[in-house]
Amino acid sequence: CLSTCLLQFDTSVVSCVPAELKLENNGKKEKLKGFNVNLKDTILFPEGGGQPDDHGTVGGVPVLRVVRQGPEAVHFISSALEEGQEVHIKLDWERRFDHMQQHSGQHLITALAETMFGYKTTSWELGRQRSSIELDTASVKPGEMDALEAAVNEKIRAHIPVTVKLLSIDDPAVEKVRSRGLPDDHAGPIRIIDIEGVDANMCCGTHVSNLSHLQIIKILGTEKGKKNKTNLIFIAGNRVLKYAEKSYNIEKSLTVLLKTGADEHVDAVDKIQKTVKRLQKSNLTILRDMAVLIAQNFKNKTDRGNFFSLHNKDGDNEFMNIIANEIGFQDTVIFLTVGEEKGAGLFLLAGPENIVTEVGPRVSELLQGKGAGKAGRYQGKANSLVKRAEAESLLREHSSKLTAGEE
């Protein structure tokens, strides 16, 4: 409830023990050392029921995770608190209210999707930017999501109350509410979230006290789910406002870049993509022709020697192979690289098989890459071309053996 939610609370520490928290940061998993704290009471919601946990502070220390262990909420923090210590809790209200809007929005969508079309919800996920509801149907019919979106927003405008009811587990009323079952370690009364005249659902999560607090719901679309399911993607409340602002800013930027109005953006990008494809095709043809000319120019030199080296930023594997084939590498050591001069790229080493077999792995190592070879070729990916000159010196040294008549 917006008016009665506790944003701050004083309590005491029951226990504090060392612990580790596994976090994912930019796709990388890391372990953070800290402490698990049990409090006499708390206003921070532990993750569960498809809803992420609350954040906030305990005694001024940020709470990084709250999980449920039976009837207890365990708070993970980075520094220790003393047992029995009086502490002040502050709730991250912006995060809590966002979760309330998305969770109550899910209840409303789920209820009406079943009432209107018979689509039951089998699971849901409250994501950081958008949420998804898994519907027990292989597909939805055209127009159904538009009708569903109109219906949920009509309920929001109707200012319908949302109340919490606590029932004992043996209360006959429990049988009449929607539920996906209780957790094995459930304790205490059953908590029911009742959207008046719309839905009654067993749920442990945090919710708004009136559908009007949802402001608006936008159904972004549907995606094919797993095992003949359909995922409905939606955003609610403040997320819709942020989505609109972000979309408008992108639209403004594209208008400047494409020099067309918003209605013409798709056509303008389509034309650009077709032009790029034509230019890429033309560029490839030029590169192929250039590779032949480079090889012929080297072959026509009277003092060409037995070593050829070249770097081309815009080349590719075919470019390098054309040069190697045109020059011929039975009596010549050829070292070719493409890509960023001091960054990543590709390399090709060609020449007498005994030299290539001996030096290929060393060249690959200098270029911090991986390669493989056979029949006088050794090629692969280079993660860094910084030591290209060093690799070239090594190859020149070995190519000199050809001049001296050694193999």
C-alpha positions in Angstrom: 0.0 0.0 0.0 1.4 3.4 -1.0 0.2 5.2 2.1 1.1 2.6 4.8 4.3 0.9 3.5 7.1 1.1 6.1 10.1 2.8 4.5 12.2 2.8 7.7 12.2 0.5 10.7 14.1 -0.1 13.9 15.0 -3.6 15.0 17.8 -5.7 16.5 20.3 -8.2 15.2 19.6 -11.8 16.1 22.7 -13.3 14.5 25.5 -12.4 12.2 27.7 -15.1 10.6 30.4 -15.0 7.8 29.1 -15.9 4.4 29.8 -15.7 0.6 27.5 -14.3 -2.1 27.7 -15.3 -5.7 27.1 -12.4 -8.0 27.0 -12.0 -11.8 28.6 -8.7 -13.0 28.6 -8.1 -16.8 28.3 -11.8 -17.5 31.2 -12.7 -15.1 30.5 -14.6 -11.9 32.3 -13.5 -8.8 32.2 -14.4 -5.1 31.8 -11.7 -2.5 32.7 -12.2 1.1 30.4 -10.8 3.7 27.9 -11.7 6.4 24.4 -13.3 6.7 22.3 -11.3 9.2 19.1 -12.4 10.8 17.0 -9.6 12.4 14.3 -9.7 15.0 12.0 -8.3 12.3 12.4 -6.8 8.8 10.7 -4.7 6.2 12.9 -6.1 3.4 11.2 -8.7 1.2 13.2 -11.9 0.5 13.2 -13.1 -3.1 10.4 -15.5 -3.9 7.2 -16.1 -5.9 8.9 -14.9 -9.1 9.7 -11.5 -7.4 13.3 -10.3 -6.7 14.3 -9.2 -3.2 14.3 -5.8 -1.8 17.4 -3.7 -1.4 18.1 -1.1 1.3 20.4 -0.6 4.3 20.7 -2.2 7.7 22.6 0.0 10.2 23.8 2.1 7.3 25.3 -0.9 5.5 23.9 -1.8 2.0 21.9 -5.0 1.8 23.0 -6.9 -1.3 20.6 -9.9 -1.1 17.7 -11.0 1.0 16.7 -14.7 0.9 14.1 -16.8 2.7 15.1 -19.7 4.9 11.9 -21.2 6.2 10.1 -18.4 8.1 13.2 -16.3 8.4 14.6 -13.6 6.0 18.4 -13.6 5.8 20.2 -10.4 4.8 23.6 -10.5 3.1 25.7 -7.4 3.9 29.4 -6.6 3.4 30.4 -5.8 7.0 29.6 -7.4 10.4 27.0 -6.3 12.9 27.0 -7.3 16.6 24.4 -9.7 18.0 21.8 -7.8 19.9 22.8 -4.5 18.3 19.9 -2.1 17.6 19.8 -1.2 13.9 17.8 1.1 11.6 16.5 -0.4 8.3 15.9 1.8 5.3 14.0 0.4 2.3 15.0 1.2 -1.3 11.5 2.4 -2.1 12.0 3.0 -5.9 13.0 -0.7 -6.3 10.2 -1.9 -4.1 7.5 0.1 -5.9 8.7 -1.0 -9.3 8.4 -4.6 -8.1 5.0 -4.0 -6.7 3.8 -2.6 -10.0 5.2 -5.4 -12.1 3.9 -8.1 -9.7 0.4 -6.8 -9.4 0.4 -6.2 -13.1 1.3 -9.9 -13.6 -1.6 -11.0 -11.3 -4.0 -8.8 -13.4 -2.8 -10.0 -16.8 -2.8 -13.6 -15.6 -6.4 -13.4 -14.3 -7.8 -11.8 -17.4 -5.8 -14.0 -19.9 -7.5 -17.0 -18.2 -11.0 -15.4 -18.0 -11.0 -14.1 -21.6 -9.1 -16.8 -23.5 -8.6 -19.8 -21.1 -4.8 -19.3 -21.1 -3.4 -20.4 -17.7 -0.1 -19.0 -16.4 2.5 -21.7 -15.7 5.3 -19.4 -14.5 6.5 -15.8 -14.7 9.7 -13.8 -14.3 10.1 -10.2 -13.1 13.1 -9.0 -15.2 15.2 -5.9 -14.7 13.8 -4.1 -17.8 10.7 -6.2 -18.7 8.8 -9.1 -17.4 7.4 -12.3 -19.0 4.4 -14.5 -18.2 4.5 -18.1 -19.5 1.1 -19.0 -20.9 0.0 -22.6 -21.3 -0.7 -22.3 -25.0 1.4 -23.0 -28.1 0.2 -19.8 -29.7 -2.2 -16.9 -29.4 -4.7 -15.7 -32.0 -4.4 -12.3 -33.8 -6.0 -9.5 -31.9 -6.1 -11.3 -28.5 -3.1 -9.4 -27.0 -4.6 -6.1 -28.1 -7.9 -7.1 -26.4 -6.1 -8.2 -23.3 -4.1 -5.0 -23.0 -7.3 -2.9 -23.4 -9.1 -5.0 -20.7 -6.2 -4.8 -18.1 -6.0 -1.0 -18.6 -9.8 -0.7 -18.2 -9.5 -2.4 -14.8 -6.7 0.0 -13.8 -8.9 3.0 -14.7 -11.7 1.4 -12.6 -9.8 2.0 -9.4 -10.2 -1.5 -8.1 -8.9 -2.3 -4.6 -6.2 -4.9 -3.9 -6.3 -6.4 -0.5 -4.3 -9.0 1.5 -6.1 -11.7 3.4 -4.5 -14.2 5.8 -6.2 -17.6 6.0 -5.4 -20.7 8.0 -4.2 -23.7 5.9 -7.4 -25.6 6.7 -9.8 -22.8 5.9 -12.2 -23.9 3.1 -11.8 -20.6 1.4 -8.2 -21.6 0.5 -9.6 -24.2 -2.0 -11.3 -21.4 -4.0 -8.2 -19.3 -4.7 -5.7 -19.6 -7.6 -2.5 -21.3 -6.6 0.5 -23.2 -7.9 1.1 -24.9 -4.6 2.9 -24.1 -1.3 6.7 -24.4 -0.8 7.7 -27.4 1.3 9.0 -25.2 4.1 5.9 -23.0 4.3 5.0 -22.0 7.9 2.1 -19.9 9.2 -1.1 -18.6 7.6 -1.8 -18.6 3.9 -1.5 -15.2 2.3 -4.1 -14.3 -0.4 -3.8 -11.3 -2.8 -7.4 -10.3 -3.7 -8.1 -8.0 -6.6 -11.8 -7.3 -5.9 -14.1 -9.0 -8.3 -11.2 -10.0 -10.6 -8.8 -12.5 -8.9 -7.8 -14.1 -5.6 -4.3 -15.7 -5.7 -2.1 -17.3 -3.1 1.1 -15.1 -3.1 3.9 -14.0 -0.8 5.0 -11.0 -2.8 4.5 -7.2 -2.5 1.6 -5.5 -4.2 -0.1 -2.2 -4.7 -3.3 -1.5 -2.7 -5.3 -0.3 -5.7 -5.0 -1.1 -9.4 -4.9 2.6 -10.2 -1.3 2.6 -8.7 -0.3 0.5 -11.7 -0.8 3.6 -13.9 -0.7 1.7 -17.2 0.3 -1.7 -18.6 1.9 -2.2 -22.0 2.0 -5.7 -23.5 5.1 -5.6 -25.8 4.3 -8.8 -27.6 4.7 -12.6 -27.3 7.5 -15.0 -28.0 7.5 -18.8 -28.6 8.3 -20.5 -25.3 9.4 -23.9 -24.3 7.3 -27.1 -24.6 4.3 -25.6 -26.4 4.2 -22.5 -24.2 4.0 -18.8 -25.2 5.8 -16.0 -23.3 3.9 -12.8 -23.0 6.2 -9.8 -22.5 5.0 -6.7 -20.6 5.9 -3.6 -18.6 3.9 -1.8 -16.1 3.7 1.6 -14.4 6.9 3.7 -14.3 8.6 1.3 -16.7 6.2 2.3 -19.4 7.1 6.0 -18.9 10.9 5.1 -19.0 10.3 3.0 -22.1 8.5 5.8 -23.8 11.2 8.3 -22.9 13.9 6.0 -24.2 12.1 5.2 -27.4 11.5 8.9 -28.0 15.2 9.8 -27.5 16.2 7.0 -29.9 13.7 8.3 -32.4 15.2 11.8 -32.1 18.7 10.5 -32.6 17.6 8.5 -35.7 15.9 11.5 -37.2 19.1 13.5 -37.0 21.3 10.6 -38.4 18.9 9.5 -41.1 17.6 13.0 -41.9 14.0 11.6 -42.2 10.9 11.7 -40.1 10.1 8.9 -37.7 7.6 7.2 -40.0 10.4 6.9 -42.6 13.1 5.4 -40.4 12.5 1.8 -41.3 12.6 2.5 -45.1 15.7 4.7 -44.6 17.6 1.9 -42.7 16.5 -0.7 -45.3 18.0 1.5 -48.1 21.2 1.9 -46.2 21.5 -1.8 -45.6 21.0 -2.6 -49.3 23.6 0.0 -50.2 26.1 -1.4 -47.7 25.6 -4.9 -49.1 26.3 -3.6 -52.6 29.4 -1.8 -51.4 30.6 -4.8 -49.5 30.2 -7.0 -52.6 32.0 -4.4 -54.7 34.8 -4.1 -52.1 35.3 -7.9 -52.0 35.7 -7.9 -55.8 38.3 -5.1 -55.6 40.1 -7.0 -52.8 40.3 -10.2 -54.9 41.6 -8.3 -57.9 44.1 -6.4 -55.7 45.3 -9.7 -54.3 46.1 -11.0 -57.8 47.9 -7.8 -58.7 49.9 -7.8 -55.5 51.1 -11.4 -56.2 51.9 -10.7 -59.8 53.8 -7.5 -58.9 56.0 -9.6 -56.5 56.6 -12.3 -59.1 57.7 -9.8 -61.7 60.4 -8.4 -59.5 63.9 -9.7 -60.6 65.2 -9.2 -57.0 62.2 -10.6 -55.2 64.0 -13.0 -53.0 62.4 -15.9 -51.1 60.3 -14.0 -48.6 57.1 -12.0 -49.0 55.3 -10.2 -46.1 52.1 -8.0 -46.2 49.6 -6.6 -43.8 46.2 -5.4 -45.1 43.6 -4.0 -42.7 40.6 -4.8 -44.8 41.6 -8.2 -46.1 40.2 -11.6 -45.2 41.1 -15.3 -45.5 40.3 -15.5 -49.2 42.4 -12.4 -49.9 45.4 -14.0 -48.2 44.9 -17.4 -49.9 44.7 -15.8 -53.3 48.1 -14.1 -52.8 49.7 -17.3 -51.5 48.3 -19.3 -54.4 49.3 -16.8 -57.0 52.9 -16.4 -55.7 53.4 -20.1 -55.1 55.1 -21.1 -51.9 57.2 -24.1 -52.8 60.3 -21.9 -52.8 59.0 -18.8 -51.0 58.1 -18.1 -47.4 54.9 -16.0 -47.4 53.6 -14.2 -44.2 50.2 -12.4 -44.5 48.1 -10.7 -41.9 44.8 -8.8 -42.0 42.9 -6.8 -39.3 43.7 -4.0 -36.9 47.4 -3.2 -37.0 47.9 -3.4 -33.2 44.7 -5.4 -32.5 43.1 -8.7 -33.5 43.1 -10.2 -37.0 43.9 -13.3 -39.1 47.2 -14.6 -40.3 48.5 -17.0 -43.0 52.0 -18.5 -43.2 52.8 -20.4 -46.3 56.1 -22.0 -47.6 58.1 -25.2 -47.7 56.4 -27.6 -45.5 59.3 -28.3 -43.2 59.8 -24.6 -42.4 56.0 -23.9 -41.9 55.7 -26.9 -39.6 58.6 -25.8 -37.5 57.9 -22.1 -37.3 54.0 -22.0 -37.6 53.3 -22.6 -33.9 55.9 -20.0 -32.8 54.3 -17.4 -35.1 50.9 -18.2 -33.7 52.3 -17.8 -30.2 53.8 -14.4 -31.0 50.4 -13.2 -32.3 48.6 -14.6 -29.2 46.5 -16.7 -31.5 45.5 -20.2 -32.5 46.3 -21.8 -35.7 46.6 -25.1 -37.6 48.3 -26.2 -40.8 49.0 -28.8 -43.4 50.6 -29.0 -46.8 52.7 -25.9 -46.4 50.1 -23.7 -44.9 49.6 -22.6 -41.3 46.8 -20.1 -40.6 44.5 -19.0 -37.9 43.2 -16.2 -35.7 45.5 -13.6 -34.1 44.4 -11.9 -30.9 47.1 -9.3 -31.1 49.3 -8.2 -34.1 51.5 -6.0 -31.8 54.4 -8.5 -32.3 54.0 -8.9 -36.0 57.4 -7.4 -36.8 59.0 -9.9 -34.4 57.2 -12.8 -36.2 58.4 -11.4 -39.5 62.0 -11.3 -38.4 61.8 -14.9 -37.3 60.4 -15.9 -40.7 63.0 -13.9 -42.6 65.7 -15.7 -40.7 64.3 -19.1 -41.8 63.7 -18.0 -45.4 67.4 -17.1 -45.6 68.1 -20.9 -45.4 66.3 -21.2 -48.8 68.7 -18.7 -50.3 71.7 -20.6 -48.9 70.3 -23.8 -50.3 69.4 -25.3 -47.0 66.1 -27.0 -46.1 
